[in-house]
Amino acid sequence: MEERKLCKVNENRIFCGVCAGLARYFRVDVTVVRLIFAALGIIGGSGILLYLAAAVIMPSES
């Protein structure tokens, strides 16, 4: 079985690669993850905070 690692990716990234990394880890389309973060950002701003926290905490792809 393939080992999955949660990390920021360099391909298909727009800002820091957080959404692309999460999409690869959960095996979903990156657009779905971006829409979830955008909806959370519009609803109460929590999407922005979660994204920034993930950008700081998640390791970069090596």
PDB file with one MODEL, atoms N, CA, C and O in Angstrom:
MODEL        1
ATOM      1  N   MET A   1       0.845  -1.179   0.000  1.00  0.00           N
ATOM      2  CA  MET A   1       0.000   0.000   0.000  1.00  0.00           C
ATOM      3  C   MET A   1       0.889   1.240   0.000  1.00  0.00           C
ATOM      4  O   MET A   1       1.936   1.276   0.647  1.00  0.00           O
ATOM      5  N   GLU A   2       0.460   2.223  -0.718  1.00  0.00           N
ATOM      6  CA  GLU A   2       1.208   3.474  -0.858  1.00  0.00           C
ATOM      7  C   GLU A   2       1.147   4.295   0.432  1.00  0.00           C
ATOM      8  O   GLU A   2       0.080   4.487   1.015  1.00  0.00           O
ATOM      9  N   GLU A   3       2.313   4.772   0.861  1.00  0.00           N
ATOM     10  CA  GLU A   3       2.368   5.618   2.059  1.00  0.00           C
ATOM     11  C   GLU A   3       2.033   7.049   1.663  1.00  0.00           C
ATOM     12  O   GLU A   3       2.628   7.610   0.743  1.00  0.00           O
ATOM     13  N   ARG A   4       1.073   7.630   2.372  1.00  0.00           N
ATOM     14  CA  ARG A   4       0.687   9.008   2.111  1.00  0.00           C
ATOM     15  C   ARG A   4       1.308   9.907   3.165  1.00  0.00           C
ATOM     16  O   ARG A   4       1.386   9.551   4.341  1.00  0.00           O
ATOM     17  N   LYS A   5       1.748  11.080   2.723  1.00  0.00           N
ATOM     18  CA  LYS A   5       2.352  12.044   3.622  1.00  0.00           C
ATOM     19  C   LYS A   5       1.687  13.397   3.382  1.00  0.00           C
ATOM     20  O   LYS A   5       1.592  13.860   2.245  1.00  0.00           O
ATOM     21  N   LEU A   6       1.234  14.017   4.453  1.00  0.00           N
ATOM     22  CA  LEU A   6       0.596  15.321   4.353  1.00  0.00           C
ATOM     23  C   LEU A   6       1.679  16.395   4.316  1.00  0.00           C
ATOM     24  O   LEU A   6       2.419  16.572   5.284  1.00  0.00           O
ATOM     25  N   CYS A   7       1.769  17.113   3.189  1.00  0.00           N
ATOM     26  CA  CYS A   7       2.755  18.172   3.045  1.00  0.00           C
ATOM     27  C   CYS A   7       2.280  19.158   1.984  1.00  0.00           C
ATOM     28  O   CYS A   7       1.410  18.848   1.171  1.00  0.00           O
ATOM     29  N   LYS A   8       2.872  20.353   2.010  1.00  0.00           N
ATOM     30  CA  LYS A   8       2.600  21.345   0.977  1.00  0.00           C
ATOM     31  C   LYS A   8       3.309  20.907  -0.294  1.00  0.00           C
ATOM     32  O   LYS A   8       4.449  20.445  -0.247  1.00  0.00           O
ATOM     33  N   VAL A   9       2.638  21.051  -1.425  1.00  0.00           N
ATOM     34  CA  VAL A   9       3.229  20.607  -2.689  1.00  0.00           C
ATOM     35  C   VAL A   9       3.595  21.796  -3.565  1.00  0.00           C
ATOM     36  O   VAL A   9       3.066  22.895  -3.404  1.00  0.00           O
ATOM     37  N   ASN A  10       4.516  21.549  -4.497  1.00  0.00           N
ATOM     38  CA  ASN A  10       4.980  22.601  -5.394  1.00  0.00           C
ATOM     39  C   ASN A  10       4.195  22.633  -6.698  1.00  0.00           C
ATOM     40  O   ASN A  10       4.127  23.677  -7.348  1.00  0.00           O
ATOM     41  N   GLU A  11       3.604  21.516  -7.090  1.00  0.00           N
ATOM     42  CA  GLU A  11       2.844  21.486  -8.330  1.00  0.00           C
ATOM     43  C   GLU A  11       1.379  21.835  -8.059  1.00  0.00           C
ATOM     44  O   GLU A  11       0.840  21.498  -7.005  1.00  0.00           O
ATOM     45  N   ASN A  12       0.750  22.503  -9.007  1.00  0.00           N
ATOM     46  CA  ASN A  12      -0.665  22.867  -8.926  1.00  0.00           C
ATOM     47  C   ASN A  12      -0.972  23.763  -7.722  1.00  0.00           C
ATOM     48  O   ASN A  12      -2.071  23.707  -7.170  1.00  0.00           O
ATOM     49  N   ARG A  13      -0.014  24.577  -7.321  1.00  0.00           N
ATOM     50  CA  ARG A  13      -0.217  25.454  -6.180  1.00  0.00           C
ATOM     51  C   ARG A  13      -0.489  26.872  -6.648  1.00  0.00           C
ATOM     52  O   ARG A  13      -0.070  27.276  -7.732  1.00  0.00           O
ATOM     53  N   ILE A  14      -1.194  27.617  -5.818  1.00  0.00           N
ATOM     54  CA  ILE A  14      -1.468  29.011  -6.126  1.00  0.00           C
ATOM     55  C   ILE A  14      -0.761  29.907  -5.129  1.00  0.00           C
ATOM     56  O   ILE A  14      -0.061  30.840  -5.523  1.00  0.00           O
ATOM     57  N   PHE A  15      -0.932  29.637  -3.837  1.00  0.00           N
ATOM     58  CA  PHE A  15      -0.315  30.491  -2.833  1.00  0.00           C
ATOM     59  C   PHE A  15       0.812  29.742  -2.116  1.00  0.00           C
ATOM     60  O   PHE A  15       1.986  29.988  -2.391  1.00  0.00           O
ATOM     61  N   CYS A  16       0.480  28.864  -1.231  1.00  0.00           N
ATOM     62  CA  CYS A  16       1.498  28.117  -0.474  1.00  0.00           C
ATOM     63  C   CYS A  16       1.515  26.626  -0.792  1.00  0.00           C
ATOM     64  O   CYS A  16       2.464  25.936  -0.419  1.00  0.00           O
ATOM     65  N   GLY A  17       0.517  26.122  -1.453  1.00  0.00           N
ATOM     66  CA  GLY A  17       0.451  24.703  -1.759  1.00  0.00           C
ATOM     67  C   GLY A  17      -0.313  23.878  -0.744  1.00  0.00           C
ATOM     68  O   GLY A  17      -0.292  22.648  -0.794  1.00  0.00           O
ATOM     69  N   VAL A  18      -0.997  24.556   0.187  1.00  0.00           N
ATOM     70  CA  VAL A  18      -1.744  23.851   1.234  1.00  0.00           C
ATOM     71  C   VAL A  18      -2.922  23.084   0.631  1.00  0.00           C
ATOM     72  O   VAL A  18      -3.096  21.899   0.916  1.00  0.00           O
ATOM     73  N   CYS A  19      -3.718  23.736  -0.185  1.00  0.00           N
ATOM     74  CA  CYS A  19      -4.903  23.080  -0.765  1.00  0.00           C
ATOM     75  C   CYS A  19      -4.501  21.915  -1.658  1.00  0.00           C
ATOM     76  O   CYS A  19      -5.135  20.859  -1.631  1.00  0.00           O
ATOM     77  N   ALA A  20      -3.454  22.103  -2.444  1.00  0.00           N
ATOM     78  CA  ALA A  20      -2.990  21.022  -3.312  1.00  0.00           C
ATOM     79  C   ALA A  20      -2.470  19.845  -2.484  1.00  0.00           C
ATOM     80  O   ALA A  20      -2.690  18.688  -2.841  1.00  0.00           O
ATOM     81  N   GLY A  21      -1.789  20.137  -1.389  1.00  0.00           N
ATOM     82  CA  GLY A  21      -1.305  19.071  -0.515  1.00  0.00           C
ATOM     83  C   GLY A  21      -2.436  18.320   0.152  1.00  0.00           C
ATOM     84  O   GLY A  21      -2.404  17.092   0.237  1.00  0.00           O
ATOM     85  N   LEU A  22      -3.436  19.046   0.626  1.00  0.00           N
ATOM     86  CA  LEU A  22      -4.594  18.390   1.241  1.00  0.00           C
ATOM     87  C   LEU A  22      -5.367  17.563   0.215  1.00  0.00           C
ATOM     88  O   LEU A  22      -5.833  16.465   0.521  1.00  0.00           O
ATOM     89  N   ALA A  23      -5.501  18.094  -1.003  1.00  0.00           N
ATOM     90  CA  ALA A  23      -6.215  17.362  -2.051  1.00  0.00           C
ATOM     91  C   ALA A  23      -5.486  16.073  -2.406  1.00  0.00           C
ATOM     92  O   ALA A  23      -6.118  15.037  -2.612  1.00  0.00           O
ATOM     93  N   ARG A  24      -4.172  16.130  -2.477  1.00  0.00           N
ATOM     94  CA  ARG A  24      -3.404  14.923  -2.784  1.00  0.00           C
ATOM     95  C   ARG A  24      -3.523  13.908  -1.644  1.00  0.00           C
ATOM     96  O   ARG A  24      -3.669  12.712  -1.894  1.00  0.00           O
ATOM     97  N   TYR A  25      -3.463  14.373  -0.412  1.00  0.00           N
ATOM     98  CA  TYR A  25      -3.532  13.468   0.738  1.00  0.00           C
ATOM     99  C   TYR A  25      -4.884  12.761   0.820  1.00  0.00           C
ATOM    100  O   TYR A  25      -4.942  11.553   1.051  1.00  0.00           O
ATOM    101  N   PHE A  26      -5.978  13.519   0.628  1.00  0.00           N
ATOM    102  CA  PHE A  26      -7.317  12.940   0.722  1.00  0.00           C
ATOM    103  C   PHE A  26      -7.829  12.402  -0.608  1.00  0.00           C
ATOM    104  O   PHE A  26      -8.952  11.904  -0.685  1.00  0.00           O
ATOM    105  N   ARG A  27      -7.016  12.500  -1.652  1.00  0.00           N
ATOM    106  CA  ARG A  27      -7.344  11.991  -2.991  1.00  0.00           C
ATOM    107  C   ARG A  27      -8.652  12.575  -3.526  1.00  0.00           C
ATOM    108  O   ARG A  27      -9.537  11.845  -3.972  1.00  0.00           O
ATOM    109  N   VAL A  28      -8.756  13.905  -3.473  1.00  0.00           N
ATOM    110  CA  VAL A  28      -9.891  14.618  -4.053  1.00  0.00           C
ATOM    111  C   VAL A  28      -9.347  15.693  -4.981  1.00  0.00           C
ATOM    112  O   VAL A  28      -8.150  15.980  -4.981  1.00  0.00           O
ATOM    113  N   ASP A  29     -10.229  16.278  -5.764  1.00  0.00           N
ATOM    114  CA  ASP A  29      -9.831  17.353  -6.667  1.00  0.00           C
ATOM    115  C   ASP A  29      -9.458  18.596  -5.867  1.00  0.00           C
ATOM    116  O   ASP A  29     -10.117  18.928  -4.881  1.00  0.00           O
ATOM    117  N   VAL A  30      -8.411  19.274  -6.289  1.00  0.00           N
ATOM    118  CA  VAL A  30      -7.938  20.453  -5.574  1.00  0.00           C
ATOM    119  C   VAL A  30      -8.977  21.566  -5.576  1.00  0.00           C
ATOM    120  O   VAL A  30      -9.004  22.382  -4.655  1.00  0.00           O
ATOM    121  N   THR A  31      -9.828  21.612  -6.588  1.00  0.00           N
ATOM    122  CA  THR A  31     -10.869  22.640  -6.648  1.00  0.00           C
ATOM    123  C   THR A  31     -11.855  22.485  -5.497  1.00  0.00           C
ATOM    124  O   THR A  31     -12.341  23.480  -4.960  1.00  0.00           O
ATOM    125  N   VAL A  32     -12.150  21.264  -5.119  1.00  0.00           N
ATOM    126  CA  VAL A  32     -13.065  21.014  -3.998  1.00  0.00           C
ATOM    127  C   VAL A  32     -12.481  21.569  -2.709  1.00  0.00           C
ATOM    128  O   VAL A  32     -13.188  22.211  -1.932  1.00  0.00           O
ATOM    129  N   VAL A  33     -11.212  21.331  -2.478  1.00  0.00           N
ATOM    130  CA  VAL A  33     -10.556  21.821  -1.258  1.00  0.00           C
ATOM    131  C   VAL A  33     -10.524  23.348  -1.259  1.00  0.00           C
ATOM    132  O   VAL A  33     -10.772  23.975  -0.229  1.00  0.00           O
ATOM    133  N   ARG A  34     -10.224  23.943  -2.400  1.00  0.00           N
ATOM    134  CA  ARG A  34     -10.200  25.414  -2.497  1.00  0.00           C
ATOM    135  C   ARG A  34     -11.575  26.010  -2.245  1.00  0.00           C
ATOM    136  O   ARG A  34     -11.693  27.043  -1.586  1.00  0.00           O
ATOM    137  N   LEU A  35     -12.615  25.368  -2.762  1.00  0.00           N
ATOM    138  CA  LEU A  35     -13.970  25.860  -2.527  1.00  0.00           C
ATOM    139  C   LEU A  35     -14.361  25.760  -1.057  1.00  0.00           C
ATOM    140  O   LEU A  35     -15.057  26.633  -0.540  1.00  0.00           O
ATOM    141  N   ILE A  36     -13.923  24.710  -0.388  1.00  0.00           N
ATOM    142  CA  ILE A  36     -14.209  24.566   1.044  1.00  0.00           C
ATOM    143  C   ILE A  36     -13.538  25.686   1.832  1.00  0.00           C
ATOM    144  O   ILE A  36     -14.167  26.296   2.697  1.00  0.00           O
ATOM    145  N   PHE A  37     -12.262  25.962   1.541  1.00  0.00           N
ATOM    146  CA  PHE A  37     -11.568  27.047   2.233  1.00  0.00           C
ATOM    147  C   PHE A  37     -12.202  28.399   1.919  1.00  0.00           C
ATOM    148  O   PHE A  37     -12.309  29.252   2.800  1.00  0.00           O
ATOM    149  N   ALA A  38     -12.621  28.601   0.671  1.00  0.00           N
ATOM    150  CA  ALA A  38     -13.267  29.862   0.302  1.00  0.00           C
ATOM    151  C   ALA A  38     -14.598  30.026   1.025  1.00  0.00           C
ATOM    152  O   ALA A  38     -14.908  31.114   1.511  1.00  0.00           O
ATOM    153  N   ALA A  39     -15.385  28.958   1.102  1.00  0.00           N
ATOM    154  CA  ALA A  39     -16.673  29.030   1.792  1.00  0.00           C
ATOM    155  C   ALA A  39     -16.472  29.309   3.276  1.00  0.00           C
ATOM    156  O   ALA A  39     -17.202  30.113   3.857  1.00  0.00           O
ATOM    157  N   LEU A  40     -15.494  28.656   3.893  1.00  0.00           N
ATOM    158  CA  LEU A  40     -15.218  28.912   5.306  1.00  0.00           C
ATOM    159  C   LEU A  40     -14.715  30.340   5.522  1.00  0.00           C
ATOM    160  O   LEU A  40     -15.004  30.957   6.548  1.00  0.00           O
ATOM    161  N   GLY A  41     -13.979  30.849   4.571  1.00  0.00           N
ATOM    162  CA  GLY A  41     -13.491  32.223   4.672  1.00  0.00           C
ATOM    163  C   GLY A  41     -14.607  33.242   4.569  1.00  0.00           C
ATOM    164  O   GLY A  41     -14.588  34.262   5.258  1.00  0.00           O
ATOM    165  N   ILE A  42     -15.573  32.976   3.719  1.00  0.00           N
ATOM    166  CA  ILE A  42     -16.704  33.897   3.542  1.00  0.00           C
ATOM    167  C   ILE A  42     -17.657  33.818   4.725  1.00  0.00           C
ATOM    168  O   ILE A  42     -18.171  34.840   5.179  1.00  0.00           O
ATOM    169  N   ILE A  43     -17.893  32.619   5.223  1.00  0.00           N
ATOM    170  CA  ILE A  43     -18.886  32.424   6.279  1.00  0.00           C
ATOM    171  C   ILE A  43     -18.475  33.084   7.586  1.00  0.00           C
ATOM    172  O   ILE A  43     -19.303  33.715   8.243  1.00  0.00           O
ATOM    173  N   GLY A  44     -17.226  32.951   7.970  1.00  0.00           N
ATOM    174  CA  GLY A  44     -16.861  33.546   9.254  1.00  0.00           C
ATOM    175  C   GLY A  44     -15.391  33.880   9.387  1.00  0.00           C
ATOM    176  O   GLY A  44     -14.947  34.327  10.445  1.00  0.00           O
ATOM    177  N   GLY A  45     -14.643  33.671   8.341  1.00  0.00           N
ATOM    178  CA  GLY A  45     -13.234  33.965   8.393  1.00  0.00           C
ATOM    179  C   GLY A  45     -12.377  32.832   8.906  1.00  0.00           C
ATOM    180  O   GLY A  45     -11.152  32.951   8.940  1.00  0.00           O
ATOM    181  N   SER A  46     -12.999  31.726   9.309  1.00  0.00           N
ATOM    182  CA  SER A  46     -12.215  30.620   9.859  1.00  0.00           C
ATOM    183  C   SER A  46     -11.372  29.938   8.789  1.00  0.00           C
ATOM    184  O   SER A  46     -10.330  29.364   9.105  1.00  0.00           O
ATOM    185  N   GLY A  47     -11.799  29.988   7.536  1.00  0.00           N
ATOM    186  CA  GLY A  47     -11.026  29.386   6.455  1.00  0.00           C
ATOM    187  C   GLY A  47      -9.684  30.053   6.279  1.00  0.00           C
ATOM    188  O   GLY A  47      -8.687  29.391   5.991  1.00  0.00           O
ATOM    189  N   ILE A  48      -9.654  31.359   6.450  1.00  0.00           N
ATOM    190  CA  ILE A  48      -8.403  32.107   6.322  1.00  0.00           C
ATOM    191  C   ILE A  48      -7.452  31.725   7.453  1.00  0.00           C
ATOM    192  O   ILE A  48      -6.262  31.508   7.223  1.00  0.00           O
ATOM    193  N   LEU A  49      -7.970  31.645   8.654  1.00  0.00           N
ATOM    194  CA  LEU A  49      -7.137  31.265   9.796  1.00  0.00           C
ATOM    195  C   LEU A  49      -6.631  29.829   9.675  1.00  0.00           C
ATOM    196  O   LEU A  49      -5.468  29.551   9.969  1.00  0.00           O
ATOM    197  N   LEU A  50      -7.499  28.924   9.244  1.00  0.00           N
ATOM    198  CA  LEU A  50      -7.087  27.530   9.066  1.00  0.00           C
ATOM    199  C   LEU A  50      -6.024  27.402   7.985  1.00  0.00           C
ATOM    200  O   LEU A  50      -5.067  26.642   8.135  1.00  0.00           O
ATOM    201  N   TYR A  51      -6.192  28.144   6.897  1.00  0.00           N
ATOM    202  CA  TYR A  51      -5.213  28.089   5.810  1.00  0.00           C
ATOM    203  C   TYR A  51      -3.862  28.608   6.278  1.00  0.00           C
ATOM    204  O   TYR A  51      -2.833  27.989   6.008  1.00  0.00           O
ATOM    205  N   LEU A  52      -3.855  29.732   6.975  1.00  0.00           N
ATOM    206  CA  LEU A  52      -2.592  30.294   7.459  1.00  0.00           C
ATOM    207  C   LEU A  52      -1.919  29.376   8.471  1.00  0.00           C
ATOM    208  O   LEU A  52      -0.698  29.224   8.458  1.00  0.00           O
ATOM    209  N   ALA A  53      -2.712  28.764   9.347  1.00  0.00           N
ATOM    210  CA  ALA A  53      -2.150  27.820  10.309  1.00  0.00           C
ATOM    211  C   ALA A  53      -1.553  26.611   9.598  1.00  0.00           C
ATOM    212  O   ALA A  53      -0.470  26.148   9.956  1.00  0.00           O
ATOM    213  N   ALA A  54      -2.251  26.105   8.603  1.00  0.00           N
ATOM    214  CA  ALA A  54      -1.738  24.956   7.852  1.00  0.00           C
ATOM    215  C   ALA A  54      -0.486  25.331   7.065  1.00  0.00           C
ATOM    216  O   ALA A  54       0.426  24.515   6.931  1.00  0.00           O
ATOM    217  N   ALA A  55      -0.433  26.548   6.548  1.00  0.00           N
ATOM    218  CA  ALA A  55       0.746  26.994   5.806  1.00  0.00           C
ATOM    219  C   ALA A  55       1.978  27.052   6.702  1.00  0.00           C
ATOM    220  O   ALA A  55       3.094  26.819   6.238  1.00  0.00           O
ATOM    221  N   VAL A  56       1.786  27.357   7.971  1.00  0.00           N
ATOM    222  CA  VAL A  56       2.907  27.419   8.901  1.00  0.00           C
ATOM    223  C   VAL A  56       3.280  26.027   9.421  1.00  0.00           C
ATOM    224  O   VAL A  56       4.461  25.716   9.578  1.00  0.00           O
ATOM    225  N   ILE A  57       2.276  25.198   9.684  1.00  0.00           N
ATOM    226  CA  ILE A  57       2.506  23.897  10.330  1.00  0.00           C
ATOM    227  C   ILE A  57       2.932  22.818   9.356  1.00  0.00           C
ATOM    228  O   ILE A  57       3.828  22.033   9.666  1.00  0.00           O
ATOM    229  N   MET A  58       2.311  22.758   8.182  1.00  0.00           N
ATOM    230  CA  MET A  58       2.597  21.671   7.235  1.00  0.00           C
ATOM    231  C   MET A  58       4.013  21.777   6.681  1.00  0.00           C
ATOM    232  O   MET A  58       4.449  22.869   6.318  1.00  0.00           O
ATOM    233  N   PRO A  59       4.736  20.663   6.611  1.00  0.00           N
ATOM    234  CA  PRO A  59       6.069  20.698   6.018  1.00  0.00           C
ATOM    235  C   PRO A  59       5.987  20.813   4.498  1.00  0.00           C
ATOM    236  O   PRO A  59       4.986  20.428   3.893  1.00  0.00           O
ATOM    237  N   SER A  60       7.021  21.332   3.900  1.00  0.00           N
ATOM    238  CA  SER A  60       7.088  21.426   2.443  1.00  0.00           C
ATOM    239  C   SER A  60       7.485  20.080   1.852  1.00  0.00           C
ATOM    240  O   SER A  60       8.116  19.250   2.506  1.00  0.00           O
ATOM    241  N   GLU A  61       7.099  19.893   0.604  1.00  0.00           N
ATOM    242  CA  GLU A  61       7.466  18.672  -0.115  1.00  0.00           C
ATOM    243  C   GLU A  61       8.969  18.697  -0.375  1.00  0.00           C
ATOM    244  O   GLU A  61       9.511  19.725  -0.780  1.00  0.00           O
ATOM    245  N   SER A  62       9.628  17.597  -0.150  1.00  0.00           N
ATOM    246  CA  SER A  62      11.075  17.580  -0.362  1.00  0.00           C
ATOM    247  C   SER A  62      11.465  16.935  -1.662  1.00  0.00           C
ATOM    248  O   SER A  62      12.651  16.848  -1.977  1.00  0.00           O
TER     249      SER A  62
ENDMDL
END
